[in-house]
Amino acid sequence: MTLPLLAMMALSVAHAGLDEESPPPREDNVVELSFGYLGQWSDERNRSLELQPTAGAPPFAGSVTDPFLGKPFVGSVVAGPMLEWRGIYKQVRLTAGVRFPFSNFRPSDTLQTVDLGGASHEVVVRSMSLWDFRTGIGFEVPFKRVSPFFDVLGDVQTMTTQLSIDGATATYTGRAFSLGGRLGARYQVDHLFVALAAEATAIGPLRLGGSLQVGLGF
């Protein structure tokens, strides 16, 4: 929580020289553009993956499933940048954006021995790449400079992962849709704002965490 608190304190100091009168009411129609960072605990097992044509991939690569049930697909912390556009009309929020979660892990920690067709094979997760297209419908209640909000979030999540099977490479891709919610508050200083939120998914791949965003409203 140190980073969000420092951001809020910095905005308060910057605004100390302004009038102490209550700020003018927020306009009914507002467009926001924000950039920030996300941090989440993730469980990516609840998605389907498809083997992609890969030169040199073992013929049995399409039958491999066990490696997708361990690290880094479950129990990992993901973090990364995010960009959101938002339209607000009479406190109703419509959100669209993109997110780029990164999972940091050591491939050596993912080494498994998998039995297929009576033979044992060594499998290592070499990489995992994620990106999300986010949509949201929500509502906010402005109180002077602080506006609590709640969003229902629908994310189209794309994953690409690469396995090393007995030294040969196999690439898999898959998409999933997650439905969840976000609860947070926005602190407004003129056109600049800071938003801090916690979120969780209820349907689809499970992610629990939050985000910190800074943006402009027009």
Buried (B, 14 or more C-beta within 10 A) or exposed (E): EEEBEEBBEEBEEEBEEEEEEEBEEBEEEBEBEBEBBBBBBBBBEBBEBEBEEBEEBBEBBEEBEEBBEBBBBBEBBBBBEBBBBBEBEEBEBBBEBEBBBBBEBEBEEBBBEBEBEEEEBEBBBBBBBBBBBBBBEBBBEBEEBEBEBBBBBBBBBBBBBBBBBEEBBBBBEBEBEBEBBBBBBBBBBEEBBBBBBEBBBEEBBBBEBBBBBBBEBE
